[in-house]
Amino acid sequence: MGKKAKRAAQTATTQAAQTPVARRFPWWVLPALVVCASVVVILLIERKSVDEALREADDSKPEMVQIPGGTFWMGRDDGEKDEKPAHEVTVAPCQMDATEVTVGQFAHFVKSTGYVTVAERAFDAKRYPDAKEEFRYPGSAVFVPMDVDVHKERGVWWRYVVGANWRHPEGPKSDVKGKKNYPVVQIAWEDADAYAKWAGKRLPTEAEWEWAARGGLDRKPFCWGEEKNGEGGKWRANTYQGKFPASDTGADGFAGLAPVRSFPANGYGLYDMSGNAWEWCSDWYDPNYYAVSPKDNPKGPVEGALVEGEYQPQKVRRGGSFLCDESYCRRYLPSARDKNPTDSSANHTGFRCVK
């Protein structure tokens, strides 16, 4: 090697030794690698949870019960304002799911269609331009037990939990593994409607739901008759025992959701028409609708009323849930009404279908 070549090589070696690492590798490379690795890990975890949920898929045909048509007294004059007035209604016969739609049945739907529930979808800034920062991530409402005065601090036991959805009902650390026979929850009205259409069914009208829930009984306070739940040691529905919302003792056998068919069926052979999980109906909600409701096959108002400061109309929910409590919420009665926006879901809300 010539003198010039040796000097050039020595100079290059010296410069390389003195060159900072940051000049040889752009500063952003290491952070980018860390971010990429994190994304890969998150995707693998999410893929695993997706696979685990879909492994619960149940493609067996759901049992449906024939509900006769008939005339009954809907509502209750000694109930809440929106249950009044009690009025005669005639409904046509239909078939109704014997149970709430299960995790297994909903997983089969998702596996077959690739459907993504409202709680799983990316934030839509156009639909929710004024949403607070904590609501700008996929998630849903989850009940959080706490010791508070329910009459002074209403609703504080609900939290928006990022990552909560039908696969993870209480949040990312929960799952539905081994729960294919439980009611699917974290279901918005939009999700229930999509499932019903795919299954060749529909959501029940509010009148159909109450008629079916009564099971042939006339103006009885409960779906099973006159006796209170738990009276004589006989539990007829999955509701809340203990001090709400601090602790559910599970005296009825369950603290939280119960598998479908865990309690006796009503007179028509329908399970969990009282308690366990709220069930969506097709009707828009209007607290004054009963005063103008037609007698034959009412389908609810053309549009929902804006109530209690809500920014959008709401759909009717019926049946109550495992969170219904004698001291605070008795909406597990067949006459009781509730409502929520179509894009709202929670870990106590599911549905069943009719056709």
C-alpha positions in Angstrom: 0.0 0.0 0.0 1.4 3.5 -0.9 2.0 6.3 1.6 -1.1 8.2 0.4 -3.3 5.2 0.7 -2.0 4.4 4.2 -2.6 8.0 5.3 -6.2 8.0 3.9 -6.9 4.7 5.7 -5.6 6.0 9.0 -7.6 9.3 8.6 -10.8 7.3 7.9 -10.2 5.1 10.9 -9.5 8.0 13.2 -12.6 9.9 12.0 -14.8 6.8 12.4 -13.6 6.4 16.0 -14.3 10.0 16.7 -17.7 10.0 15.0 -20.6 10.1 17.6 -23.1 7.2 17.4 -25.8 9.7 16.8 -24.1 10.7 13.5 -23.9 7.1 12.3 -27.5 6.3 13.3 -30.3 8.9 13.2 -31.6 9.8 16.7 -35.1 8.5 15.9 -34.1 4.9 15.1 -34.0 3.5 18.6 -37.3 5.1 19.7 -38.9 3.9 16.5 -37.8 0.4 17.1 -39.2 0.5 20.6 -42.6 1.8 19.3 -42.7 -0.9 16.6 -41.9 -3.6 19.1 -44.7 -2.3 21.4 -47.2 -2.2 18.6 -46.3 -5.8 17.6 -46.8 -6.9 21.2 -50.2 -5.2 21.5 -51.3 -6.6 18.2 -50.3 -10.1 19.3 -52.2 -9.7 22.6 -55.3 -8.4 20.8 -55.1 -11.2 18.3 -54.9 -13.7 21.1 -57.9 -12.1 22.8 -59.8 -12.1 19.5 -59.0 -15.8 18.9 -60.0 -16.7 22.5 -63.4 -15.0 22.2 -64.1 -16.5 18.8 -63.2 -20.0 20.2 -66.4 -19.7 22.2 -68.5 -19.5 19.0 -71.6 -21.7 19.1 -73.2 -22.4 15.7 -76.1 -24.5 17.2 -79.5 -23.2 16.4 -80.9 -21.0 19.3 -84.1 -22.3 20.8 -87.1 -20.1 20.1 -90.4 -20.2 22.0 -93.8 -19.7 20.4 -95.5 -16.8 22.1 -99.3 -16.6 21.5 -101.0 -13.4 20.6 -103.4 -11.8 23.0 -104.7 -8.7 24.9 -103.2 -7.6 28.2 -102.9 -4.6 30.5 -99.5 -2.9 29.7 -97.9 -0.6 32.3 -98.9 0.0 35.8 -100.8 2.8 37.5 -98.9 2.5 40.8 -95.5 2.5 39.1 -93.1 5.1 37.8 -94.4 8.0 35.7 -93.4 6.4 32.4 -95.3 3.2 33.2 -98.6 5.2 33.4 -101.3 4.9 32.4 -101.9 1.2 32.4 -103.7 0.5 29.1 -105.0 -2.4 27.1 -102.8 -3.7 24.3 -103.2 -6.4 21.7 -100.2 -8.1 20.2 -99.8 -10.7 17.4 -98.2 -14.1 18.0 -94.4 -14.3 17.5 -91.5 -16.5 18.3 -89.0 -15.3 20.9 -85.5 -16.5 21.8 -85.8 -18.7 24.9 -82.8 -16.9 26.4 -80.8 -13.8 26.0 -78.3 -14.0 23.2 -75.3 -15.8 24.5 -71.6 -15.1 24.2 -71.3 -18.2 22.0 -74.1 -17.1 19.7 -72.7 -13.6 19.3 -69.2 -15.0 18.8 -70.6 -17.1 15.9 -72.0 -14.0 14.4 -68.7 -12.1 14.7 -66.8 -15.0 13.4 -69.1 -15.3 10.4 -69.3 -11.6 9.5 -66.2 -9.9 10.9 -68.6 -7.5 12.7 -67.0 -4.9 15.0 -69.1 -3.6 17.8 -69.6 0.0 18.7 -67.4 -0.3 21.8 -64.5 -1.7 19.7 -64.6 0.9 16.9 -62.0 3.7 16.5 -63.1 7.1 17.8 -65.3 9.0 15.3 -64.5 12.7 15.7 -67.2 13.8 13.3 -69.9 11.9 15.3 -68.5 13.1 18.6 -66.8 16.5 18.0 -67.1 17.6 21.7 -66.1 14.4 23.4 -63.8 14.6 26.4 -60.3 13.2 26.0 -61.0 10.1 28.1 -63.8 9.1 25.7 -61.7 9.3 22.6 -60.6 5.7 22.8 -62.5 2.5 22.2 -64.2 1.3 25.4 -67.4 1.2 27.3 -69.2 1.6 30.6 -68.3 -0.7 33.5 -69.9 -1.0 36.9 -67.4 -0.4 39.8 -68.5 -1.4 43.3 -68.2 1.4 45.9 -69.7 2.4 49.2 -71.7 5.6 48.6 -75.1 7.0 49.4 -77.1 6.1 46.2 -79.6 8.9 46.8 -76.9 11.6 47.0 -74.3 10.3 44.5 -76.3 8.8 41.7 -74.5 6.9 39.0 -70.9 7.5 40.3 -70.4 3.7 40.2 -70.1 3.7 36.4 -66.7 4.2 34.7 -65.8 4.5 31.1 -63.1 1.8 30.7 -60.9 1.9 27.7 -60.7 -1.6 26.2 -64.0 -2.8 27.6 -66.2 -4.6 25.0 -68.1 -7.9 24.6 -64.8 -9.8 24.6 -63.6 -8.0 27.7 -66.8 -7.1 29.6 -65.1 -5.5 32.6 -62.1 -4.2 30.8 -58.9 -5.5 29.2 -58.0 -7.8 32.1 -61.4 -9.7 31.8 -62.4 -12.1 29.1 -65.2 -14.5 28.1 -63.2 -17.7 28.1 -65.4 -20.6 29.1 -68.5 -18.3 29.2 -70.3 -19.2 25.9 -73.5 -19.8 27.8 -73.5 -16.4 29.5 -75.5 -13.5 28.1 -73.3 -11.4 25.8 -73.1 -7.9 27.2 -71.4 -4.6 26.3 -73.9 -4.6 23.4 -75.2 -1.3 22.0 -78.6 -1.1 20.3 -76.8 -0.9 16.9 -75.0 -4.1 17.6 -78.1 -5.9 18.7 -80.0 -4.7 15.6 -77.1 -5.9 13.3 -77.1 -9.4 14.9 -80.9 -9.7 14.6 -80.8 -8.8 10.9 -78.0 -11.3 10.3 -80.0 -14.0 12.1 -83.2 -13.3 10.1 -84.9 -11.9 13.2 -85.6 -8.6 14.7 -85.7 -6.9 18.2 -89.0 -7.2 20.0 -91.3 -4.2 20.3 -91.8 -3.0 23.9 -95.3 -4.3 23.9 -94.2 -7.8 22.6 -91.5 -7.8 25.3 -93.8 -7.0 28.2 -96.5 -9.4 27.0 -94.0 -12.2 26.7 -92.4 -11.3 30.1 -95.7 -11.7 31.9 -95.9 -15.3 30.7 -99.7 -15.3 30.6 -100.2 -13.7 34.1 -102.6 -10.7 34.4 -101.2 -7.6 36.0 -98.9 -9.4 38.5 -96.0 -7.4 39.9 -93.4 -10.0 38.9 -92.8 -12.2 35.9 -93.5 -15.2 38.1 -96.5 -13.8 40.1 -96.9 -12.1 43.5 -94.0 -13.5 45.7 -90.9 -11.4 46.1 -87.6 -12.7 44.7 -86.0 -14.9 47.3 -89.1 -15.3 49.4 -89.2 -18.7 51.1 -85.7 -19.2 50.0 -86.7 -19.5 46.3 -84.7 -17.3 43.9 -86.5 -16.6 40.6 -84.1 -14.0 39.0 -80.5 -12.8 39.1 -80.6 -9.5 41.0 -78.5 -7.7 43.6 -78.4 -8.7 47.2 -76.5 -6.8 49.9 -75.7 -3.1 50.1 -75.9 -1.5 46.7 -73.5 -0.5 45.1 -70.9 -1.7 47.6 -71.2 -5.4 47.7 -73.4 -8.1 46.1 -73.6 -11.0 48.5 -74.7 -13.4 45.8 -77.4 -14.9 47.9 -79.2 -15.9 44.7 -76.2 -17.9 43.7 -74.5 -15.3 41.6 -72.6 -12.1 42.2 -72.6 -10.7 38.7 -73.9 -12.2 35.5 -75.3 -15.8 35.6 -75.3 -18.3 32.8 -78.6 -18.4 30.9 -81.2 -20.8 32.2 -79.9 -20.5 35.8 -83.3 -19.6 37.1 -86.8 -20.9 36.4 -88.5 -20.0 33.1 -91.7 -18.0 33.1 -95.1 -19.2 32.0 -94.2 -19.1 28.3 -90.9 -20.9 28.8 -88.7 -17.8 28.6 -85.6 -17.5 30.8 -84.2 -14.3 32.5 -87.0 -12.0 31.5 -86.3 -10.5 34.9 -82.8 -9.6 35.9 -79.4 -10.9 34.6 -79.0 -8.5 31.7 -81.0 -5.6 30.2 -82.6 -6.3 26.9 -82.9 -3.9 24.0 -86.3 -3.3 22.3 -87.0 -1.8 18.9 -89.0 1.2 20.2 -87.8 4.7 20.6 -88.3 5.9 24.2 -90.9 8.5 25.1 -92.0 8.8 28.7 -95.5 10.0 27.6 -96.1 7.4 24.9 -98.5 5.3 26.8 -101.1 8.1 26.8 -101.3 8.0 23.0 -100.3 4.5 22.2 -102.6 2.6 19.8 -104.2 -0.6 21.1 -103.1 -3.0 18.4 -99.5 -3.9 18.0 -97.9 -0.6 19.1 -94.4 -0.1 17.8 -93.5 3.0 19.8 -93.2 6.6 18.7 -91.8 7.6 15.3 -88.9 9.3 17.0 -87.6 9.4 20.5 -88.0 12.2 23.0 -85.0 14.1 24.4 -85.1 13.5 28.1 -82.8 14.1 31.1 -80.4 16.3 29.3 -79.5 13.7 26.7 -78.3 15.1 23.3 -79.8 12.3 21.3 -83.0 10.1 21.4 -82.9 6.8 23.1 -84.1 3.3 22.6 -86.1 1.3 25.2 -84.4 -1.4 27.4 -86.4 -3.9 29.4 -86.0 -6.5 32.1 -83.4 -5.1 34.5 -80.1 -6.7 35.3 -78.0 -8.3 38.0 -77.5 -4.8 39.4 -81.2 -4.3 40.2 -81.7 -3.8 43.9 -84.8 -3.4 46.1 -83.5 -0.2 47.7 -82.5 1.6 44.5 -83.6 0.0 41.2 -86.6 -2.3 40.9 -86.7 -2.2 37.2 -86.6 -6.0 36.9 -90.4 -5.8 37.1 -92.3 -6.6 33.8 -93.9 -3.2 33.7 -90.6 -1.2 34.3 -89.0 0.8 31.5 -85.5 2.1 30.9 -83.7 3.7 28.0 -80.3 4.4 26.5 -78.8 5.9 23.4 -78.3 3.6 20.4 -74.5 3.8 20.7 -74.4 3.1 24.4 -73.2 -0.2 25.9 -72.4 -1.5 29.4 -71.5 -4.7 31.2 -75.1 -5.3 32.2 -76.7 -4.9 28.8 -77.6 -7.6 26.2 -80.6 -8.5 24.1 -82.8 -11.3 22.7 -84.6 -11.5 19.4 -88.1 -12.3 17.9 -89.4 -13.3 14.5 
